[in-house]
Amino acid sequence: MHGHGRSIDRRAFVTGAAATAAAAACAYPLQALARERGLDLALENGVFWTGSSTPATTDAVGIADGRIVALGRDRVRALTRRFTQRVDLGGAFGMPAFADAHTHFLAGSLVLTQPDLLGATDRASFAARIGAAARERPGRWILGGTWDEQRMGGVLPTRAWLDAVTPDTPVAVPRTDLHCLLLNGVALRLAGITAATPDPDGGVIVRDERGEPTGVVKDNAKLLVQRVIPPQSDAEIDATLRLGIAHALGKGVAHIHNPEIHWQVFHSLRRLRARAETDVRFYAFVPIADWQQLAGIVAAEGRGDDWVRWGGVKALADGSLGARTAKFYEPYTDAPTETGIWVIEPDRLRELVGEADRHGLHVAVHAIGDRAIDSTLDVLDAVATANGARDRRFRIEHVQHIRPASIPRLARQGVIASVQPYHAIDDGRWAVKRIGAERLNGTYAFRSLIDSGARVALGSDWPVAPLDPLTGLAAAVLRQTIDGRNPDGWLPEQRISILQALVGYTSGVAYAGFMDDRAGRLAEGYLADIAVLDTNLLKVNPAKLPGAKVLRTYVGGMQRFGVA
């Protein structure tokens, strides 16, 4: 990775009024500067999609002071000087660098160094992978990767799968949706979880027929063990995030949103930014329950700069479909006594969202089940009415199982749908078992949301899904489930075009993070964040999208991934 170049002050953040001034930079003064001094970088002989909602392209991009100042061969050549770095792309495809509207960036970065549990196909291979990790790091907590019981026969794993291979090593590994943890006996003992331990509000301890904990804990019950896991040091967290940053750049990603319910990434990003070590742009959210603390930081320090920004809070209305904790009106088909849970009760959510919004914070709410989505829309509507009109850009994260009648509400209320295409091709293998065929009408309804006029931002939910926009593009366009059983697409009427998907991964994310005036497009005055690929994504057979390769990633006009 490289430094940020002359346009970035390495000694301090640009905050408050300075950040506002930087964000307001327009093409005219940059053009004047470029005419006087010339370009820093000229990317030539490419096919560049400009990021518009049409397949408009240009053949060259000129960059100065980290921003785009010229488009097209003639304009770029007119500003090229002897010292301008000229890069011949040889006809490669360029585009606004990808952005990801939803990650759990620390958890994802941590998984890069943990055992691969998603590759396990049965109890024996799962236990073998955990056991190998325990032998490599005896006595140290094993916290990843992520597992999926649907890839191992459909039965939830238990502590009995692990205890023989981890007699002295505590294990707390998350399900792929991050809404469950599997604990072994050592971890249960350290957490003090026994048959007598009650389920916490908004959480579930899974028990066997004798009432003994099986080892699986859901949603707020995860807190019972998380409080006894030794925290990573600041240095360890920073090093882990740097691994994730390098991984993102290799995928052509230049902008990450991290709607999180902890503060670790927030603090780490501020440390990395102070040392000019981010290389990717971040928008960091914190738990909505801590809105007062964040509002105080915003009042004292502003909202960061275009490398690390904050000012958003995240709430969870419900859980997940895989954990049967997503909140529905009707019971689960495969669990007739369950309708899911409220992670935050609606009245409390209304209170928290109201206070956060009243203090100018940006609110994102996780809602997956149809009842949770409707309730969240009710809350957001009530808060907007009570607090008065402004550009607030409320977000619902996931919007996975919405009633068709509720879809028009997002556009009408100005609520952004922050959705993750890979979930459709993953959950599509088994979702019908959970909620039946009728409720699938409205499941991962990307096309219906776009057609309704709602703003849609695409992301991965990494590590729940891969941090790989090319895989996400294929999922959005084809909707072929990962088991190969839906070659024509699962719920194919919800497929979207490649152009719609590209917009969702670029300007859609920029809008969802209040950066649409300077990011997500190739336009004069915009940040020079550009991905270069070996494949023209506007023309390729969608089935070949996952095989495309990122050749270079530029962020702020500096190459941070690719050939020298």
N, C-alpha and C positions, 0 to 999 in steps of 0.2 A: 504494500500500500504506500501511497505517496502523501506528501504534505498538501495543505489546502491552497498553496500559491499566494500570490501577492495581494489578492483581494480579501484575504481573511486575516484579521488581527489575532495572532496566536496568544496574546497575553490576557485577553479578557473577552467576555461575552459582549455582543451588541444587544443591549436591552433597552426597554422603555422607549423613549423618544427616538433614540438612535436606530432601534430595530424598525420602528415605524418609517423612518426616513429611508432606510435601506430597502424596505419592502416597496416603497413608493417609487423606486428608481424606474424611469421609463426609457423608451428607446431613444428619445432625442438626445439627452446628454451623453448616452453611451455611443451613439452614432458620431457625435462631435468628437468624443475622445478617440474613437476608432479612426476617424479621418485624420486626426492629428498624429496619432501614435501608431496606427495600424493594428492588425489582428494579433492576438497571442497564438491562436490556433485556427487552422483552416482544415475542415474535414471535407474532402473533395471526392468526386467520382463515386458517389453513393446514390442509393434510392431511399430518400428520407420521407417517411410518413410524418406529416406535421402535427398529427394529433387531433385534427378536426374530425367531425362526424361524417366526413366524406373521405374517400381514399386519395385525397390530394397529396402529391409528393413534390419534392424538390431534389436537386442534385448536389447541393453543397451547403455547408453551414459554417459561418464565421463567428468566432468567439473572442471576446475581450473582457478582462476583469471578471471572469466566471459567468458571463451572461452572453446570450446570443445577440449579435448585432447585425448580422447579415444572412440572408437566405438566397440561394441561387448562385450559379457559377459566376455570372458576370459581376454581381455585387461583391461576392467574396473576393474575386481576383482584384477588384478595384481597391480593396482595403488590405491586400496582402503586401507585406514589406519583406525586406531581406531577412529579418530575424523571425518572421512568422513561422511557426512550426506547421508544416504542410503534411497532411496524412492522406495518402491515396487509398481509398477503401476498396478499390477494385470491383466496384459494382455491388458491394455488400449492402444489406438493408439496415437503415438507421431509423430510430424512432425516439420519442420521449422515453426516458428510462422508466422501467416498470416501478409502480408503487404498490404497496400492500396495506390495505386498510385495517387488517386485524391480525395481529400476532401476539403470542406470549413469548417475547423475544429471549428472555433469560431461560425459560424452560426449553425452548427450542435449541438455543445455543448449548445448553447442558446436555441435551440428547446426543449432540454430535460426538460426545466423549463417553457415552454410556452404551450398554449392550443393546443390540438390535432385537427387541422383543416382538415387533410387528411381523418379523419373519418367522416366528414360531407357528407351527401348524398343528401342534398337539401338546398335551400335558408334558410329555417327556422332553420335547425339544425346548419348551418354555423353561422347565426346571433346569435343563442343562445349561442354558444361556445365563440364567441367574447364578447357578452354581459356579460357573467359570468366572464370572465377575467377582463372586465372593472369595474365590481362591486368589484372585489377583490383588484384592484389596481387603484382606481379612479384618473384620471388626469395624470397617468404615461403612456408613450408610450407603445403600444402593438406592438411588432415587430415580432411575430411568433405565431404558427409554420408556416407550409407551406400548401397551398391549391391547389386543382386541379379541375378545372371546369368540366373536363371530368367525375368526380365522382359525379357531381351535375347537370347532365342533359346536359352539353356541352356548356352552355351559360356563357360568362364571367361575373363575379360578378361586381357590381357597388357600388358606395358610398351609394346608396339608400338602399342597403341591411343592411348597418351598422349604418347609422346616428341616427336612432331612439333608438338604444341600446347603442350608444356611444356619447351622446350629448356633453360631456365635455372631452372625452378621445381621444387623437390622435392615429390613427391606421395606420400602414404601414407594412402589412404582405405580404411576398413573395409568388409568385406562386412556385410550387414544383421545377421548373427548375431554379429558382433564377434570371430569366431574366425579370420578371414583379413584380411590387408591386401593391397591392390594397390599396388605401388611402381612408379614410373617409373624411367628410367635414371639420372636425377640422384640419386634416393633410394637406389637400389641401390649406386651408386658411393660415396655418403657413408657408407653402412652397411658398406661393404667386402664385400658379398655377391657372390661370383663362382662359377664352376663348381667351384672347389676348396673352397668353404666347405661343411663337413659339416652335415648336419641336426643340430640340437641335440636333446638328450633332450626328449621330449614336444612336438616341433615338426617341421614339414615345410617345406622349400623346394621349391616346385613347379618342375620343370625340363622343358625341351623335349627332343626326341629327340637333340640333341647334348650334353645335360647342362647347358645354359646356363639360368640362372634366368629364368623367364618374367615375374617381377615379383610373383607371388602367394606369400605366406608364411603359414603356418598355426600357430596356437596359440603354443607357446613360441618358435618362430622369429620371431615378431613382436618379441621382445626385441632382436633384432639391429639393428633399425632404430629402435625406440623409444628406445634409449640415446643415439642421436645427434640426436634431435629436440630443438631448444632448448626448455627448459621454459617454461611460462607463468609470469609473475610472480604473486605472491600477489594483487596487486590485480586482475590480469586474470582469475584463477580466481574470485575473489569476485564480480566483475562478471558473469562468465558464469553463475555459480550463481544470481545474482539474476534473470537473465532466465528461467532454468528455474523458479524459484519463482513468478514472475508467471504463467508458462505453466500451471503446476500448479493454481494457485488459480482460473484461468479455467476449468479442467475440473472444479471442485468437489472437488479433492484437498487434504486437510489433513494427511496423514500419509504419509511416504515412507520406505521401507526401501532402503538402498543397500548390498547385499552385494557388495563390491568387492574387487579384488586389488591396490589401491594405496592410498596414504594421503592423496592430494590432497584428496578431499572431506572426509575426517575433519578435517584441519587447517583447511580453509576454513570448515566449519560451526562450528568452535569460535571462529574469528575473528568470523564473522557473529553468532553468539550473544552474544558479549561486547559487541557493539554493538546487540543487540536487533533484528537485521535478518533473522531467519529467516522469520517469518510463516507457515511451514509446519513441522510437526513432523518430525524426522528421527531415524532409527535408523541409525547408521553402522557398517559392518563394515570390517575391515582384513584383509590377507592372513594366512592361518593360519601361514605360516612365521615371522611376526613376533609370535607369541602371547606371547612373554616380554615384549616391549616394551609390548604392550597390557595385560598383567597388571600390569605395574609402574605404568602410568597409573591403572588401576582401584584398585590398592592405595593410591596417593597421593592420588587426586582423586575417587574414586567413579566413577559411571557417567553423569554429566551430569544433566540434568533432563528435564522433559517436552517441552521444545522440541528439544534436541539430546542424544541418548543414544548411548552406545557400550557395548562389552562383547562384541561378536560378532566372529567370525572366519569367513572364507570360504575354502573349498578347492575345487579343480577336480579331479574324478576323471578326466574325459575331455573331449572337444571338442564338436563339433556335428554334426548330421546333414548340414547343407548343405556343410560342409567335408570330409565323410567322415572325421571324426576322433572322432565318438561311438563308444564301445567296445561292440561286439556280440559275442555268442558265434559267430555265423555271418558269413561274408563279406558285403560289400555286393553287392547284385544287379548293380549297374552297375560294380563294381570287384572282381572275384572274388578278387583277391589281397590285399584289404584288409579288416581287421576294426575299424579305428579305432585310437586310441592312448590310452595312459594319460598324462594330463598330470601326475598324481602317482601313482606306483606304489602298489599297495594296501598293501604293507608300510610304506612311508613315510607313507602316509595314516593308517594305524593308529597310528603313532608320534605324528604331529602332533595328530590328534584326541584321542588319549589324554592328552597333556600339556595341551592347551588346556582340555579338559573337567575335568581334575584340578584346574586352577587357577580353576575356576568360570566360564570363558568360554562363550559361546553359540556353537555350531558349526553352520554351514550348509555343505553340500557340493553342488556342481554335479555332477549325474549325468544323462546323457541316454540312452545306449545301455543295452540290457537287461543286459549283463554288468556295466557300470559301476554300474547301480542295485543289482543283487544284491550286488556287492562292497561298495558303500557301506553297504547294510543290514547286511552281515556285520560291517563295521568298527564301525558304530554300536552294534550289539548287543554285540560284544566289549568295547567301551569302557564301556558302561553296566554290564555285569556286573563288570568289573574295578574300576571306580571307585565302585560302590555307588549305591543308589537316591537320586534327588533329582529335582526338577522341572527337567529340562534342556532340554526342547523342541527336540531335534535337528531340523534341517530338511534336506530334499533339495530343491534348486532344480531345477525343470523336470520331473523324473520323466516324461520324454517318451515313452519306448518301453519300458514295463515289461512283463515277462511276466505274464499274468493270474494265474498261480499265486503270484506274489510280491506281489500287491496287498494281501492281508490282513496282510502283515507290517508295514505302516506303522502301522495301528491297534494291532496287537499290541505293537509296540515303542514306541508313542507318538511316532512320527516324523511331522512335519508335511510335507505335500506343498505346496510353494510353486510354483504353476503359472500359466501365462500363456495365456489363451484365444485371443488373437489368433494365436498360433503355429499353432493347429490350422487356421485358415482361410487361412493363408499357406502353410505347409508342405504342407497337404493338396492343393495343386496338383501336387506332384511327389514326395512322400515314397515312393509306391509304386515309383518308379524306383530309389530308393536301396536299399530293403530288401524289396521284394516284398509281395504281398497278405497272406501268412500272418502276418508280423510286425506288420502294422497292428492286429492284435487285441491291444490294450493300448496303442495309440498315443493320447496325449492323453486318457487314460481318466478324465475328470473324474467322470462319473456313477458309474463302478465304484468309484473312490476314495471318493466321498462315501457310497455305499451300504455300503461295507465298514466305515464308522465312522471312517475316517481324518480328521484335521483338515486342512482345505484352506484355503489362503490364496491369493488371486488377485492378479495383478499384470500389468505390461506388458512388462518387460524393455527399457524405453525406453533407447536409440533403436532397438533391434531392432524394436520395435513402437510404435505411437503411445501417448503418455501421455494416454489418453482412456478412462476407465472405461466410458463409454456404448458405445463401439466394442467394448470387451472384453465387456460384458454381452451385446451382440448376438451376438458370436462364441460365447460360452458357451451361449447359449440356442438359437441357430439352426445354428451350425457350417456356414454357407454360405461356401464358399471365395471368395476375392476375384476369381477369374477368372469367376465366375458359372456354373460348370459343375456345382455341387452345390446346386441350389435347395432340395432336401429335406434337406440337411445331409450333410456328409462324416462317415462313421461315425456316423450319426444316433442310434444307441443310446447314445452318450455325451453327448448333449445334457442340460443340466440346466435346472431351472426358474429363472424370474427371481428368485424368492425365495432359492433356493440361491445364485445368483450374487451377489445383493446382500449376503447374509451373508458370502460369500467376500471381497468388497471392503470389508467394514467390520469386524465382530467377528472374522472369520477372520484378518485381518491383525493386529488388536489382540492376539489370542492368540499369534500367531507372533512377536510382539515383546514379550511380557510386559507388555502394557498393557490386558489384558481386564478388569481391575478398575476402569478409569477411562476407557476409550475404546471406540469402536465401537458404542455404543448411545446412545439418548436416554433417560437415566435420571437420577433425582435423585442428585447427587453426582458425576456424570460430567462430563468436560470438554465445554465448549460448542462443539463442532466440528460444524457443520451446513451442509449444502448445500441450496439451494433451487432447484428446477427448474420449468420451465413445463409439465411433463408428469408425470402420475402413473405412476411406473415400475411400480407393482403392477398396473396395468390396461391399459397401452398395448400395442398390437400390437407384438410384439418387432421386427418389420421396421422400425418407426419409431423404435427406440431411438437410432440414431446421429443422428437429427434433433432429439432433445430438446435443450433449451438450459439451461445453468446460469445462473440469474439472480443469485444471491448465494452467496458462500462466507464463512462465519464460522469463525474459528479462535480458541479461547480467548475466545469471546464478543464478539470484534471483527470487524466486517465488513472483509474484506481483498480482496474482489472484488465488483463489481456496482454497482448504481445507488447514488447518493449517499443 
